[in-house]
Amino acid sequence: MDIQYRLEQKRKVLADFPGPRSLELAARRAQAVAAGVASSVPVYVADADGGIIHDVDGNSFIDLGSGIAVTTVGASDAAVVGAVKEQVEHFTHTCFMVSPYEGYVAVAEKLNQLTPGEHAKRTVLFNSGAEAVENAIKIARIATGRTAVVAFDHAYHGRTNLTMGLTAKAMPYKHGFGPFAGEVYRAPMSYPFREENPQITGKEAAERAILMMSKQIGADQIAAIIIEPIQGEGGFIVPADGFLPRLAEFAKENGIVFIADEVQSGFARTGEWFAVQHEGVVPDLVTTAKGIAGGMPLSAVTGRAELLDAVHGGGLGGTYGGNPVACAAALAAIDTMETQDLRGRAREIEATVKERLGKLQAELGEAGIIGDIRGRGAMLALEFVKAGSGDAKVPDAAATKKIAEYCLKEGVIILTCGTYGNVIRLLPPLVISDELLADGLDVLEAAIRSVA
C-alpha cells in the first residue's frame, strides 16, 4: 500500500490513563448525556488517522475496531476529507426529495455496479444500517404482497422497533423495549463451532431452517429472508459452506426476497466487496452502511429493479437520506478502496492474524481458552471458552472481558461481541500498517497469555 499517514502510527499510553482531560469530560458527560448510551473505552478522542487514535490527554491507541467496521479507509482519509470539504463549500443539504443533486445518483450508480449480479438494479439511500434494513423489509413486503419475515438465531439488524424484532439478543438491545413489530420469525443459524452435530454440512443446516420455515410459517407467506452473511454482534459467525446458497435457492423457488444484510461485512471488509460473494450468492436486496462513506452517515438498499420500482412514489426516502456531504465522502471512500486494493489488503490481514493466533491456539492446546478462530478478511474473531472445564465449548465471558481490558490498558482498542459475550472481534482499518498490526497482535497475544 502507498498510504501517507498524517499522524505517527505508534501506540503510547501514559501512566495516568485515563488522563485528567478524559476524566473531566466523563464528569460533564454524566450530567449531560443519557445514561443509556454506553461507551466501551473511557477516553475521549482528539484525533485519528490510519490505524491510530489519539485521545485528549496525549495517549495513542491502536485501533482494531474501526468504530465498528466504519473507518475502513481510516478515520481521516485524505480523499474523503478533500471531497467533504469541497462539497461543504457548495451546499450541505437540499433534500433529494425536494431538490435532487448528482452525488446521490452517482452513489446509486456505483452501488448498482458493485453489488453482486448482472441484473438491472436500483438503489435508495438512507442514514443508518437500521434504516436500510427496515426499508428493505418494506420493499419486500410491498413487492410480494406478503408479510412474514424470517431472521436467524444470533442475528443483529438494528435498534429501531422492527429491527429490534429481527435482532436476536435481548440484552441490551431489546430488554424492556417491546412490544415489537409482528410477523417476524426466527430460524436456526449455521454455527459450526457450536453445532450439536459437528458433521452437519451447510446445506443440511439450511434444510433444517427451511423445514422450520415451511412447517411453522408456510413458504407462500414469507415476504423475505434476511441474513448477515457473516453475523456481526452475534459473534462473527461464518455459516458452513453451502448454507447461504441453499437458502437463496429456497427463496428463489418460492418467490421470497433474499436480503443480504451487509452493513458490517460489506465494502472490502471480508476480502470481497461483499461477503456473499465468497460463495457466489446473488441476493435480491443488499443493505449497506458502516464502511460505505469513510465515517459519514450513509446507508443504502440496492437490488433488483422490479422490487424497488414496485414501491409507489413517495413511499421511500427521508429528509437526510443520501445527504450530499455523505455522498461525496462515499464516492471518495470507494475510490480509495479501489485504488489501494483494500480487498487484497483485507486478505493479507486475514493471513497474518490467522497464522499468528493459530499458533497461539495450538500452543495453548485443546483445553486452552481459545475455542475458535474464524472470519474472513479483516472481519475476524476469537471465541473464548473455559479452559480445562471438561467441556471445550463452555463460554467464558469473564476471560473475554479481562483480555479486552488488558489490551486497552496497553493501548489497543478491541471490541467484544457474541450471544454469550465471549467473542473478541478484530476489525482493523484496512489501511493499517503491517508494523502497527503486528504491535497490536503482540499486545493481544500477551493479554490472552496473561488470562490463560
C-alpha positions in Angstrom: 0.0 0.0 0.0 1.1 3.6 -0.7 -0.5 5.2 2.3 0.7 8.6 3.6 -0.2 8.9 7.2 -0.9 12.3 8.8 -0.3 11.0 12.4 2.6 8.9 13.7 1.4 5.3 13.6 2.6 4.3 17.1 0.9 3.5 20.4 1.7 5.3 23.6 -0.1 5.1 27.0 0.8 7.5 29.8 0.9 6.5 33.4 -2.2 8.4 34.4 -4.5 6.7 31.9 -7.3 7.7 31.7 -6.0 11.2 31.9 -7.4 14.3 33.6 -9.0 15.7 30.4 -10.9 12.5 29.7 -12.0 12.3 33.4 -13.2 15.9 33.1 -15.2 15.1 30.0 -16.6 12.0 31.7 -17.9 14.1 34.5 -19.5 16.5 32.1 -21.0 13.7 30.1 -22.6 12.2 33.3 -24.5 15.5 33.7 -25.5 15.9 30.0 -25.7 12.6 28.2 -28.4 9.9 28.7 -27.1 7.0 30.8 -28.4 4.5 28.3 -25.6 5.5 25.9 -22.6 3.4 26.9 -19.0 3.6 25.7 -16.5 0.7 25.9 -13.5 3.0 26.1 -13.1 5.6 29.0 -11.1 8.1 26.9 -12.1 10.9 24.6 -10.8 11.2 21.1 -8.9 14.2 19.9 -7.6 12.9 16.5 -7.4 9.7 14.4 -5.7 8.6 11.3 -4.8 5.3 9.7 -4.8 2.7 12.4 -4.2 5.1 15.3 -6.4 7.1 17.7 -5.1 10.0 19.8 -7.0 10.9 23.0 -7.3 14.3 24.6 -4.6 13.5 27.1 -1.8 12.5 24.7 -2.4 8.8 24.7 -2.2 6.9 21.3 -4.2 3.7 20.8 -4.0 1.1 18.0 -7.5 0.9 16.5 -8.6 -2.7 16.0 -12.3 -1.8 16.0 -12.7 0.9 13.2 -15.7 2.4 15.0 -17.4 -1.0 14.5 -16.3 -1.5 10.9 -16.9 2.0 9.7 -13.5 3.6 9.2 -12.3 1.1 6.7 -10.2 3.7 4.9 -9.1 5.3 8.1 -10.8 8.0 10.2 -9.4 10.9 8.2 -8.6 9.6 4.7 -7.2 12.5 2.7 -9.5 11.8 -0.3 -12.6 11.6 1.9 -11.6 14.8 3.8 -11.0 16.6 0.5 -14.3 15.5 -1.0 -16.2 16.6 2.1 -14.5 20.0 2.2 -15.3 20.6 -1.5 -19.0 19.6 -1.1 -19.5 21.6 2.1 -18.3 24.8 0.3 -21.2 24.4 -2.1 -24.2 23.1 -0.1 -24.7 20.8 2.9 -28.3 19.9 2.3 -31.2 20.4 -0.1 -33.1 17.1 0.5 -33.0 14.8 -2.5 -36.8 14.5 -2.4 -37.1 18.3 -2.9 -34.1 19.5 -4.9 -32.1 16.5 -6.2 -28.3 16.5 -6.9 -25.8 14.4 -8.8 -24.0 12.9 -5.8 -27.0 10.8 -4.9 -27.3 9.5 -8.4 -23.5 8.8 -8.6 -23.5 6.8 -5.4 -26.6 4.8 -6.6 -24.8 4.1 -9.9 -21.7 2.9 -8.0 -23.7 0.6 -5.7 -25.6 -0.9 -8.7 -22.2 -1.6 -10.3 -20.5 -3.1 -7.2 -23.2 -5.3 -5.7 -23.5 -8.9 -6.9 -25.4 -9.8 -10.0 -25.7 -8.5 -13.6 -29.5 -7.9 -13.4 -31.0 -4.4 -13.6 -30.7 -2.7 -10.2 -31.9 0.3 -8.3 -30.7 2.0 -5.1 -32.2 4.1 -2.4 -30.1 5.9 0.2 -30.7 6.4 3.9 -28.7 7.3 7.0 -28.2 4.2 9.2 -28.0 0.5 8.8 -31.2 0.0 10.7 -33.0 2.4 8.3 -31.7 0.4 5.4 -32.8 -2.9 6.9 -36.3 -1.6 7.8 -36.8 -0.2 4.3 -35.6 -3.5 2.7 -38.4 -5.2 4.6 -40.9 -2.6 3.4 -39.8 -3.2 -0.2 -40.0 -6.9 0.1 -43.5 -6.8 1.6 -45.0 -4.4 -1.0 -43.3 -6.3 -3.9 -44.5 -9.7 -2.8 -47.8 -8.8 -1.1 -46.8 -11.0 1.8 -46.0 -10.0 5.4 -43.8 -12.7 7.1 -40.1 -12.1 7.6 -37.5 -14.7 8.7 -34.4 -13.8 10.6 -31.9 -16.1 12.3 -30.5 -17.0 15.7 -27.7 -14.7 16.8 -28.8 -12.0 14.3 -28.3 -8.3 14.8 -30.1 -5.9 12.4 -30.5 -2.7 14.4 -32.3 -0.8 17.2 -35.5 0.6 15.6 -38.7 -1.2 16.6 -38.8 -3.5 13.5 -35.1 -4.2 13.5 -35.1 -5.0 17.3 -37.7 -7.6 16.4 -35.3 -9.0 13.8 -32.4 -8.9 16.3 -31.9 -12.0 18.4 -30.0 -10.7 21.5 -32.2 -9.4 24.3 -29.8 -7.5 26.5 -29.0 -4.7 25.9 -30.8 -4.3 22.6 -34.4 -5.4 23.2 -34.8 -5.7 27.0 -37.8 -3.6 28.1 -38.5 -2.0 24.7 -41.3 -4.2 23.4 -43.8 -4.9 22.1 -42.1 -5.4 18.7 -43.3 -5.5 15.2 -45.3 -8.6 14.3 -44.8 -11.2 11.6 -41.1 -11.7 12.4 -39.9 -15.3 12.8 -36.6 -16.8 13.8 -34.8 -19.8 12.1 -31.8 -21.8 13.3 -28.4 -20.5 12.1 -25.5 -22.5 10.9 -22.9 -22.0 13.8 -20.2 -24.6 13.0 -18.3 -24.2 16.3 -21.5 -24.8 18.4 -23.4 -27.4 16.3 -24.6 -30.3 18.4 -23.7 -32.5 15.3 -20.2 -31.3 14.2 -20.6 -33.2 11.0 -23.6 -31.3 9.8 -23.0 -29.6 6.4 -24.0 -26.1 5.5 -26.7 -27.5 3.1 -28.0 -29.7 5.9 -28.2 -26.8 8.3 -30.1 -24.8 5.6 -32.6 -27.7 5.2 -33.1 -27.6 9.0 -34.0 -23.9 8.7 -36.1 -24.5 5.6 -38.1 -27.2 7.3 -38.9 -24.8 10.2 -40.0 -22.1 7.7 -42.1 -24.4 5.7 -43.9 -26.1 8.6 -44.3 -23.1 11.0 -44.9 -20.3 8.6 -45.5 -21.5 5.1 -43.2 -20.6 2.2 -46.1 -18.9 0.4 -46.5 -16.5 3.4 -42.9 -15.3 3.6 -42.0 -11.9 2.1 -38.3 -12.0 3.0 -35.5 -14.0 4.4 -32.8 -11.6 5.9 -29.4 -12.8 7.0 -26.0 -11.4 7.7 -23.6 -13.4 5.5 -21.2 -13.2 8.5 -23.1 -12.4 11.6 -21.8 -9.4 13.5 -22.9 -8.7 17.0 -23.9 -12.4 17.3 -20.2 -13.4 17.3 -18.8 -13.1 13.8 -20.4 -16.4 12.9 -19.4 -17.7 9.5 -22.0 -20.2 8.4 -20.8 -23.5 6.9 -20.2 -23.6 3.2 -23.5 -24.3 1.4 -25.8 -22.7 3.9 -26.3 -19.3 2.2 -26.6 -20.8 -1.4 -29.3 -23.2 -0.3 -31.3 -20.5 1.5 -31.0 -18.3 -1.6 -32.1 -21.2 -3.8 -35.1 -21.9 -1.5 -36.1 -18.2 -1.6 -35.9 -18.1 -5.4 -38.0 -21.3 -5.7 -40.8 -19.8 -3.5 -40.9 -16.1 -4.6 -39.2 -15.0 -1.4 -37.0 -11.9 -1.4 -33.5 -12.9 -0.2 -31.9 -10.0 1.7 -28.2 -9.9 2.5 -27.5 -7.6 5.4 -24.0 -6.4 4.5 -24.0 -3.4 6.9 -20.9 -4.7 8.8 -19.5 -7.2 6.2 -19.6 -5.0 3.1 -17.1 -2.8 1.3 -14.0 -4.9 1.1 -14.1 -5.8 4.8 -14.0 -9.6 4.1 -11.7 -9.5 1.1 -14.5 -9.2 -1.4 -16.7 -6.2 -2.0 -19.5 -8.1 -0.2 -19.4 -11.2 2.0 -22.0 -13.2 -0.1 -19.5 -13.2 -3.0 -17.3 -15.8 -1.2 -20.0 -18.4 -2.1 -21.3 -16.8 -5.4 -24.6 -15.9 -3.9 -26.6 -13.2 -5.7 -29.1 -11.6 -3.2 -32.3 -9.9 -4.3 -31.6 -6.9 -2.0 -28.4 -5.8 -0.3 -28.4 -3.5 2.7 -25.2 -1.4 3.3 -23.9 1.2 5.7 -20.9 1.5 8.0 -17.9 1.3 5.7 -19.7 2.9 2.8 -18.7 6.6 3.4 -15.5 6.8 5.4 -17.3 7.7 8.7 -20.1 9.9 7.3 -23.6 8.7 8.0 -25.0 6.9 4.9 -26.7 3.7 4.1 -28.4 2.1 1.2 -30.7 -0.6 -0.1 -29.6 -1.9 -3.5 -31.3 -4.7 -5.5 -33.5 -5.9 -8.3 -35.1 -3.1 -10.2 -38.5 -4.7 -10.3 -38.5 -4.9 -6.4 -37.5 -1.3 -5.7 -39.7 0.0 -8.5 -42.7 -1.7 -7.0 -42.9 0.9 -4.3 -45.2 3.8 -5.1 -43.8 7.3 -5.5 -43.0 8.9 -2.1 -43.0 5.5 -0.4 -39.2 5.6 0.2 -37.0 8.4 1.3 -36.2 10.6 4.3 -35.1 14.2 5.0 -31.4 13.4 5.3 -31.2 10.2 3.2 -28.3 10.5 0.8 -27.1 13.7 2.2 -24.8 15.4 -0.3 -21.8 15.6 2.0 -22.1 11.9 2.9 -22.5 11.0 -0.8 -19.2 12.9 -1.6 -17.5 11.0 1.2 -18.8 7.7 -0.1 -17.6 8.2 -3.7 -14.1 9.2 -2.3 -14.0 6.2 0.1 -15.0 3.7 -2.5 -12.3 5.2 -4.8 -9.7 4.7 -2.1 -10.8 1.1 -1.7 -10.4 0.5 -5.4 -7.1 2.3 -6.0 -5.4 0.9 -2.8 -6.8 -2.6 -3.5 -8.2 -2.8 0.0 -9.9 -6.1 -0.8 -6.4 -7.5 -1.3 -5.3 -5.8 1.9 -8.1 -7.5 3.8 -6.9 -10.9 2.7 -3.4 -10.0 3.8 -4.6 -9.1 7.2 -6.6 -12.3 7.4 -3.5 -14.4 6.6 -1.3 -12.5 9.2 -3.9 -12.7 12.0 -4.9 -16.3 11.5 -1.3 -17.5 11.3 -0.3 -15.6 14.4 -3.3 -16.5 16.6 -3.5 -20.0 15.1 0.0 -20.8 16.5 -1.1 -19.4 19.9 -4.2 -21.6 19.9 -2.1 -24.7 19.1 0.3 -23.8 21.8 -2.4 -23.5 24.4 -3.9 -26.8 23.3 -7.3 -28.3 23.0 -8.0 -27.5 26.7 -7.0 -23.8 26.3 -9.2 -20.8 26.3 -9.2 -20.1 22.5 -12.1 -22.3 21.3 -12.4 -21.0 17.8 -10.7 -18.6 15.4 -12.9 -17.6 12.5 -13.8 -14.9 10.0 -12.9 -13.6 6.5 -10.6 -10.8 5.5 -10.3 -8.2 8.2 -13.6 -9.4 9.9 -12.1 -11.9 12.3 -13.0 -13.3 15.7 -11.7 -15.4 18.6 -14.3 -17.3 20.7 -13.1 -17.9 24.3 -14.1 -20.9 26.4 -13.4 -22.0 30.0 -10.0 -23.7 30.0 -9.9 -27.3 31.4 -13.6 -27.3 32.1 -14.1 -30.8 30.6 -16.5 -29.3 28.1 -14.4 -27.5 25.4 -17.3 -25.1 24.5 -18.4 -23.5 27.8 -18.4 -19.8 27.0 -16.0 -17.6 29.1 -17.3 -14.0 29.1 -15.2 -13.1 32.1 -12.0 -14.1 30.4 -13.0 -12.2 27.3 -13.7 -9.0 29.3 -10.3 -9.3 31.1 -8.5 -9.7 27.7 -10.2 -6.6 26.3 -9.3 -4.6 29.5 -5.7 -5.7 29.3 -5.4 -4.6 25.7 -7.0 -1.2 26.4 -4.5 -0.5 29.3 -1.7 -1.3 26.9 -3.0 1.0 24.2 -5.0 -1.3 21.9 -8.8 -0.9 21.3 -10.6 -4.1 20.6 -14.3 -4.9 20.7 -16.2 -7.8 22.2 -19.4 -9.4 20.9 -21.3 -12.7 20.8 -24.6 -14.0 22.1 -22.6 -15.3 25.1 -20.3 -12.3 25.4 -17.3 -14.5 24.8 -16.0 -13.3 21.5 -13.4 -10.7 20.6 -13.8 -9.2 17.1 -11.0 -7.8 15.1 -11.9 -5.0 12.7 -8.7 -3.0 11.9 -8.9 -0.3 9.3 -7.8 -1.8 6.1 -5.2 0.9 5.8 -3.4 -0.2 9.0 0.4 -0.7 8.5 2.0 -4.1 8.9 4.0 -2.7 11.8 1.1 -1.4 13.7 -1.0 -4.5 13.2 1.9 -6.7 14.4 2.2 -4.5 17.6 -1.5 -4.8 18.2 -1.3 -8.6 17.9 1.7 -8.6 20.3 -0.5 -6.9 22.9 -3.5 -9.2 22.2 -1.3 -12.3 22.5 0.2 -11.1 25.8 -3.4 -10.4 27.1 -4.5 -13.9 26.1 -1.5 -15.5 27.8 -2.0 -13.5 30.9 -5.6 -14.7 31.3 -4.9 -18.2 30.1 
